[in-house]
Amino acid sequence: MTVLNSWQKLDRVLSGKPFGDGSSGNATISSDPATRASLTTVASGETAITIGTAILSNGDVFALYQARGTGVGQWEINKVASGGGSTSIVCSKALQYSYSTTGANVAQVIKIPQYDEVTLSNFTVGAWDGEKNGITFIVGKTSIGGTGTLTFAGGNGAASAGGSGQTVAGGTGGGFRGGIGRNASAGDQGEGSAGAGSATNSANGNGGGGGITTPSDGSGGGGGGNGAAGSVSTGSTQVAAGGEAVGSVDLVTMVLGGGGGGAYKQQTNPTASGGSGAAAIVLISKAIDISSMTLINLNGGNGGVPSGGATGGGGGSGGACLVVCQTAVLGTNKITASAGTGGNSGQYDGGNGSVGRIAIHHLGTVTGTTTPTFEDVEDTSLVESGGDSNNIMFM
């Protein structure tokens, strides 16, 4: 494990302020606060970028994120030097990474408001749509707390009732989308870090493989991967692969949850689609206390379950939660990034997804538990300059 890189911290562009500057004031957040835009291909070392929608103003802080394809999971923090109000932005710092939006590659930018005290209420993340969304940054200079439920979970797959040439759309919501289930041809892979997916039983990066037409009587979809590999499906001879483990335990590299693969069942029988993976959230504050919250839900969606002993869709994987703080009170399992289950069909089951990743980067004390257990990263650089009395100092 390692601490975040200097280019992944707010004080890269806000000198001496690793938790933001509080310029957006206090806020109660009851809807997804992120504003996002697609990002055109740009090389490392450049300062000029082109975004799909004019969401940024001069002085705004934002993240760049490679959501899919080459360099998947890379991210960094930057600030608008000029060009605000347009789609042609000049960054205050040269890019550390290259970003690509060609072919299977997809990158985006996420505007990061600089709140002071944040109260979290109920909201659902903007679901990944193949171009953007699926990830949120919430910054509260002084504190982040709340009492609600944040829903970053994947959506469940569905099932057909049977009939000639049936197709079943994959689960959506949260992170990468579930694969299509079919009964006239092979099911699709779940969307994953390598691309949107196609009709094959191999892994799609962290997307699960689709059920294929050999064996002729059907096979389930593979589970999506993230913090570990997803599980394979079942079939009479060949099976669909689980999605790969991706990202890093410390979330220096951070990937959306992989979608479960769609199932195949021959002729007019029912079939099922894969569940989608969960999304990602980044919480940054001096003091984080989520012990009174109901849940931050980053669980993978379940694979579809058809009736009549047919084939099940793969489960989506859990998402990613990165916490950057001085101190944190987590409560008991208030953050969960559990695996979605494969469709248990009674004949050939979909594979289970994997758990996601949770990492806490901190200076002071952290109490509480998460599911799965968080990666504990101590970072002595998380101190504001200027002698703020709220800072925690160690001799």
C-alpha positions as CSV (number, residue, x, y, z in Angstrom):
1,M,0.0,0.0,0.0
2,T,1.0,3.6,-0.4
3,V,-0.2,7.1,0.3
4,L,-1.9,9.1,-2.4
5,N,0.4,10.7,-4.9
6,S,0.9,14.5,-4.6
7,W,-1.1,15.0,-7.8
8,Q,-4.1,13.2,-6.2
9,K,-4.4,15.7,-3.3
10,L,-6.2,19.0,-3.1
11,D,-3.1,20.8,-1.9
12,R,-1.7,20.3,-5.3
13,V,-3.8,23.2,-6.4
14,L,-4.9,24.7,-3.0
15,S,-1.6,25.3,-1.3
16,G,-1.7,24.1,2.3
17,K,-5.3,23.0,2.1
18,P,-5.5,19.2,1.8
19,F,-9.2,19.3,2.8
20,G,-10.3,22.2,0.5
21,D,-10.8,25.9,1.2
22,G,-14.5,25.8,2.4
23,S,-15.4,28.5,-0.2
24,S,-18.7,26.9,-1.1
25,G,-19.9,27.2,2.6
26,N,-21.9,24.8,4.6
27,A,-24.2,22.3,2.8
28,T,-26.8,19.6,3.4
29,I,-26.4,17.3,0.5
30,S,-29.6,15.4,-0.5
31,S,-28.8,14.9,-4.2
32,D,-25.7,13.8,-6.1
33,P,-23.5,17.0,-5.9
34,A,-21.2,16.0,-8.7
35,T,-21.2,17.8,-12.1
36,R,-19.4,15.8,-14.8
37,A,-18.4,16.1,-18.4
38,S,-16.7,13.8,-20.9
39,L,-13.0,14.4,-21.6
40,T,-11.3,14.3,-25.0
41,T,-8.0,12.5,-25.4
42,V,-5.1,14.4,-24.0
43,A,-1.4,13.5,-23.3
44,S,0.5,13.7,-20.0
45,G,2.4,17.0,-19.5
46,E,-0.3,19.0,-21.3
47,T,-2.3,21.8,-19.7
48,A,-5.0,22.3,-22.3
49,I,-8.0,20.0,-22.2
50,T,-11.3,19.8,-24.1
51,I,-14.4,18.7,-22.2
52,G,-17.8,17.8,-23.6
53,T,-19.9,20.3,-21.7
54,A,-19.0,23.7,-20.2
55,I,-19.4,22.8,-16.6
56,L,-16.3,24.6,-15.2
57,S,-15.6,28.2,-14.2
58,N,-12.2,29.8,-13.6
59,G,-10.8,28.8,-10.3
60,D,-12.9,25.5,-10.1
61,V,-11.2,22.4,-8.7
62,F,-11.9,19.2,-10.5
63,A,-10.7,15.6,-10.9
64,L,-9.7,13.9,-14.1
65,Y,-10.6,10.2,-14.2
66,Q,-9.9,7.4,-16.7
67,A,-13.0,5.3,-16.3
68,R,-12.4,2.6,-18.8
69,G,-9.7,1.3,-21.2
70,T,-6.0,2.1,-21.3
71,G,-4.8,3.5,-17.9
72,V,-8.2,2.6,-16.3
73,G,-8.5,3.8,-12.7
74,Q,-5.9,6.6,-13.0
75,W,-7.0,9.9,-11.5
76,E,-5.7,13.3,-10.4
77,I,-6.7,16.7,-9.1
78,N,-6.4,19.9,-11.0
79,K,-7.8,23.5,-11.2
80,V,-9.1,25.8,-14.0
81,A,-6.5,28.5,-14.7
82,S,-8.5,29.9,-17.7
83,G,-11.2,29.0,-20.2
84,G,-13.9,28.7,-17.6
85,G,-17.4,28.9,-19.1
86,S,-16.2,27.1,-22.3
87,T,-15.2,23.6,-23.3
88,S,-11.6,24.5,-23.8
89,I,-9.9,24.6,-20.4
90,V,-6.4,25.5,-19.4
91,C,-5.3,23.6,-16.2
92,S,-3.2,25.2,-13.5
93,K,-0.9,22.1,-13.4
94,A,0.4,19.9,-16.2
95,L,-1.3,16.6,-16.4
96,Q,0.4,13.7,-14.7
97,Y,-1.4,11.0,-16.8
98,S,-2.6,10.7,-20.3
99,Y,-6.3,10.3,-20.7
100,S,-8.1,8.7,-23.7
101,T,-11.7,8.7,-25.1
102,T,-11.2,6.6,-28.2
103,G,-12.6,3.2,-28.9
104,A,-13.1,1.3,-25.6
105,N,-11.4,4.1,-23.7
106,V,-13.6,6.6,-21.7
107,A,-12.4,9.5,-19.5
108,Q,-14.3,12.2,-17.7
109,V,-13.9,15.3,-15.5
110,I,-15.7,15.8,-12.2
111,K,-16.2,19.2,-10.6
112,I,-15.4,19.3,-6.9
113,P,-17.2,21.9,-4.8
114,Q,-15.2,23.2,-1.8
115,Y,-17.7,22.9,1.1
116,D,-16.9,23.7,4.8
117,E,-19.3,21.6,7.0
118,V,-21.2,18.9,5.1
119,T,-24.3,17.1,6.3
120,L,-25.1,14.0,4.1
121,S,-28.7,13.1,3.6
122,N,-30.3,10.5,1.3
123,F,-29.2,10.5,-2.3
124,T,-28.3,8.2,-5.2
125,V,-25.2,8.6,-7.4
126,G,-25.7,9.5,-11.0
127,A,-25.4,6.1,-12.7
128,W,-22.6,5.3,-15.1
129,D,-23.9,5.7,-18.6
130,G,-21.0,4.5,-20.7
131,E,-19.6,8.1,-21.0
132,K,-19.5,9.6,-17.5
133,N,-21.0,9.5,-14.0
134,G,-20.5,6.6,-11.5
135,I,-18.1,8.5,-9.3
136,T,-18.5,11.4,-6.8
137,F,-16.1,13.6,-4.8
138,I,-17.4,15.2,-1.6
139,V,-15.2,17.7,0.2
140,G,-15.9,19.3,3.5
141,K,-13.0,21.3,4.9
142,T,-14.1,21.1,8.5
143,S,-16.4,18.1,8.7
144,I,-18.5,15.5,7.0
145,G,-21.4,13.8,8.8
146,G,-25.0,12.9,8.3
147,T,-27.9,10.6,9.0
148,G,-29.1,9.3,5.6
149,T,-28.4,6.6,3.1
150,L,-26.1,7.1,0.1
151,T,-26.9,4.7,-2.7
152,F,-24.0,3.8,-5.0
153,A,-25.0,0.2,-5.4
154,G,-25.3,-1.7,-8.7
155,G,-28.7,-2.6,-10.2
156,N,-30.0,-6.1,-10.4
157,G,-30.2,-8.1,-13.6
158,A,-33.6,-9.3,-15.0
159,A,-35.1,-12.4,-16.4
160,S,-37.2,-13.2,-19.5
161,A,-40.4,-15.2,-19.3
162,G,-39.4,-17.4,-22.3
163,G,-40.3,-17.2,-25.9
164,S,-38.6,-17.1,-29.3
165,G,-35.5,-14.8,-29.6
166,Q,-35.7,-13.4,-26.1
167,T,-33.1,-10.8,-25.0
168,V,-32.9,-9.3,-21.5
169,A,-31.2,-6.0,-20.8
170,G,-28.4,-5.9,-18.2
171,G,-28.7,-4.3,-14.9
172,T,-27.9,-0.6,-14.6
173,G,-27.2,1.8,-11.8
174,G,-24.0,2.5,-9.9
175,G,-21.0,1.4,-11.9
176,F,-20.4,-0.8,-15.0
177,R,-23.5,-2.2,-16.6
178,G,-24.6,-5.9,-16.6
179,G,-24.4,-8.0,-19.7
180,I,-27.4,-8.8,-21.9
181,G,-29.0,-12.3,-21.5
182,R,-30.2,-14.2,-24.6
183,N,-31.8,-17.5,-25.6
184,A,-31.1,-17.3,-29.4
185,S,-27.4,-16.5,-29.2
186,A,-24.6,-16.1,-26.6
187,G,-25.0,-13.7,-23.7
188,D,-22.9,-10.5,-23.5
189,Q,-20.0,-9.9,-21.2
190,G,-20.7,-7.5,-18.4
191,E,-19.3,-4.0,-19.0
192,G,-15.9,-3.7,-17.5
193,S,-12.6,-1.9,-17.3
194,A,-11.7,-3.2,-20.9
195,G,-14.8,-2.0,-22.6
196,A,-18.6,-2.3,-23.2
197,G,-18.5,-6.0,-23.8
198,S,-19.4,-8.5,-26.5
199,A,-20.9,-12.0,-26.8
200,T,-18.0,-14.1,-25.4
201,N,-17.4,-16.1,-22.2
202,S,-14.0,-14.5,-21.5
203,A,-13.5,-11.8,-18.9
204,N,-14.0,-8.2,-20.0
205,G,-11.3,-6.6,-17.8
206,N,-13.3,-6.7,-14.5
207,G,-16.6,-7.5,-16.4
208,G,-17.8,-11.1,-16.2
209,G,-18.0,-13.3,-19.2
210,G,-21.2,-14.1,-21.0
211,G,-22.9,-17.4,-21.3
212,I,-22.1,-19.1,-24.6
213,T,-23.8,-21.5,-27.0
214,T,-21.4,-24.4,-26.2
215,P,-22.8,-26.3,-24.2
216,S,-25.9,-26.1,-26.4
217,D,-28.2,-26.3,-23.4
218,G,-26.9,-23.1,-21.9
219,S,-24.6,-21.5,-19.3
220,G,-24.8,-18.7,-16.8
221,G,-22.9,-15.4,-16.8
222,G,-19.7,-14.8,-14.9
223,G,-19.5,-12.5,-11.9
224,G,-17.9,-9.0,-12.1
225,G,-14.6,-8.3,-10.4
226,N,-13.0,-5.5,-8.4
227,G,-11.3,-6.1,-5.1
228,A,-11.0,-9.8,-6.2
229,A,-11.8,-11.8,-9.2
230,G,-15.5,-12.6,-9.8
231,S,-16.6,-16.2,-9.8
232,V,-17.1,-18.4,-12.8
233,S,-20.6,-19.5,-13.8
234,T,-21.8,-23.0,-14.1
235,G,-22.5,-25.0,-17.3
236,S,-22.4,-28.6,-18.4
237,T,-19.0,-28.2,-20.2
238,Q,-17.8,-24.6,-20.6
239,V,-18.4,-21.8,-18.3
240,A,-18.2,-18.0,-18.3
241,A,-15.1,-16.4,-16.6
242,G,-15.3,-14.1,-13.7
243,G,-14.1,-10.5,-14.1
244,E,-10.6,-9.7,-13.1
245,A,-9.4,-8.0,-9.8
246,V,-8.6,-4.4,-10.7
247,G,-7.3,-1.2,-9.0
248,S,-5.1,-1.1,-5.9
249,V,-5.9,-1.8,-2.3
250,D,-5.1,1.8,-1.3
251,L,-7.3,3.2,-4.2
252,V,-4.4,5.2,-5.7
253,T,-5.8,3.4,-8.7
254,M,-9.7,3.3,-8.4
255,V,-12.0,1.4,-10.7
256,L,-15.8,1.1,-10.9
257,G,-17.4,-2.2,-10.0
258,G,-17.5,-4.8,-12.9
259,G,-20.8,-5.9,-14.4
260,G,-21.9,-9.5,-14.3
261,G,-22.2,-11.4,-17.6
262,G,-25.5,-12.2,-19.3
263,A,-26.7,-15.8,-19.5
264,Y,-27.5,-18.0,-22.5
265,K,-30.3,-20.5,-22.7
266,Q,-31.2,-22.3,-25.9
267,Q,-34.3,-22.1,-28.0
268,T,-37.4,-20.5,-26.3
269,N,-36.4,-21.0,-22.6
270,P,-36.1,-18.2,-20.1
271,T,-32.7,-16.5,-19.7
272,A,-31.3,-13.7,-17.5
273,S,-29.0,-10.7,-17.6
274,G,-26.1,-9.7,-15.3
275,G,-26.2,-7.3,-12.4
276,S,-24.3,-4.0,-12.7
277,G,-21.3,-3.2,-10.5
278,A,-21.3,-0.5,-7.9
279,A,-20.0,3.1,-8.2
280,A,-17.2,5.0,-6.5
281,I,-17.2,7.7,-3.8
282,V,-14.3,9.9,-2.5
283,L,-14.9,11.7,0.9
284,I,-12.3,14.3,1.9
285,S,-12.5,16.2,5.2
286,K,-10.5,17.0,8.4
287,A,-13.1,15.2,10.5
288,I,-15.5,12.5,9.2
289,D,-18.2,11.0,11.4
290,I,-20.7,8.7,9.6
291,S,-21.6,6.7,12.7
292,S,-25.2,8.2,12.7
293,M,-25.7,7.4,9.0
294,T,-27.8,4.5,7.9
295,L,-25.5,3.3,5.1
296,I,-23.2,4.1,2.3
297,N,-24.2,1.4,0.0
298,L,-21.6,0.3,-2.6
299,N,-22.9,-3.3,-3.1
300,G,-22.9,-5.0,-6.4
301,G,-26.2,-5.8,-8.2
302,N,-27.5,-9.4,-8.3
303,G,-27.7,-11.5,-11.4
304,G,-31.1,-12.1,-12.9
305,V,-33.0,-15.3,-11.8
306,P,-35.2,-16.9,-14.5
307,S,-38.0,-19.3,-13.7
308,G,-38.2,-22.9,-14.8
309,G,-34.7,-24.1,-14.1
310,A,-32.9,-22.0,-16.8
311,T,-29.6,-20.1,-16.6
312,G,-28.7,-17.2,-14.2
313,G,-27.0,-13.9,-14.8
314,G,-23.7,-13.0,-13.2
315,G,-23.5,-10.8,-10.1
316,G,-21.9,-7.3,-10.2
317,S,-19.0,-6.4,-8.0
318,G,-18.8,-4.0,-5.1
319,G,-17.6,-0.5,-5.8
320,A,-14.9,1.8,-4.3
321,C,-14.8,4.1,-1.3
322,L,-11.8,6.3,-0.6
323,V,-11.8,8.4,2.6
324,V,-9.1,11.1,3.1
325,C,-9.1,12.7,6.6
326,Q,-7.4,13.5,9.8
327,T,-9.8,11.6,12.0
328,A,-12.8,9.3,11.1
329,V,-15.6,7.7,13.2
330,L,-17.0,5.0,10.9
331,G,-19.5,3.3,13.1
332,T,-20.2,-0.4,12.5
333,N,-20.3,-1.4,8.9
334,K,-21.8,1.9,7.7
335,I,-19.8,1.5,4.5
336,T,-20.4,-1.7,2.6
337,A,-19.0,-2.8,-0.8
338,S,-20.3,-6.4,-0.9
339,A,-20.5,-8.7,-3.8
340,G,-23.6,-9.1,-5.9
341,T,-24.9,-12.7,-6.1
342,G,-25.2,-14.7,-9.3
343,G,-28.6,-15.8,-10.4
344,N,-29.3,-19.2,-8.7
345,S,-31.5,-20.6,-11.4
346,G,-31.8,-24.3,-10.5
347,Q,-29.9,-25.4,-13.6
348,Y,-26.8,-23.3,-14.5
349,D,-26.1,-20.5,-12.1
350,G,-24.5,-17.2,-12.7
351,G,-21.1,-16.5,-10.9
352,N,-21.0,-14.3,-7.9
353,G,-19.4,-10.9,-8.2
354,S,-16.5,-9.9,-6.0
355,V,-16.3,-7.4,-3.1
356,G,-15.2,-3.9,-3.8
357,R,-12.4,-1.8,-2.2
358,I,-12.4,0.6,0.8
359,A,-9.4,2.6,1.8
360,I,-9.0,5.2,4.6
361,H,-6.1,7.6,4.3
362,H,-5.7,9.4,7.6
363,L,-3.4,11.3,10.0
364,G,-5.1,10.7,13.4
365,T,-7.4,8.1,14.8
366,V,-9.9,6.0,12.9
367,T,-12.5,3.9,14.7
368,G,-15.2,1.6,13.4
369,T,-15.6,-1.1,10.8
370,T,-16.5,-1.5,7.1
371,T,-17.5,-4.4,4.8
372,P,-15.0,-5.5,3.5
373,T,-12.4,-4.4,6.0
374,F,-10.8,-1.1,4.9
375,E,-7.2,-0.7,3.9
376,D,-5.6,1.5,6.6
377,V,-3.1,4.0,5.3
378,E,-1.5,6.6,7.6
379,D,-0.4,9.8,5.8
380,T,1.5,12.3,7.9
381,S,1.2,15.0,5.2
382,L,-2.5,15.5,5.9
383,V,-2.0,18.8,7.8
384,E,-3.2,22.3,6.9
385,S,-0.5,24.9,6.8
386,G,-0.9,28.1,8.9
387,G,-1.1,26.6,12.4
388,D,-4.8,25.8,12.4
389,S,-5.7,24.7,15.9
390,N,-7.9,21.9,14.7
391,N,-5.0,20.1,13.1
392,I,-3.6,17.0,14.7
393,M,0.1,17.1,15.1
394,F,2.4,14.3,16.1
395,M,5.9,14.8,17.5
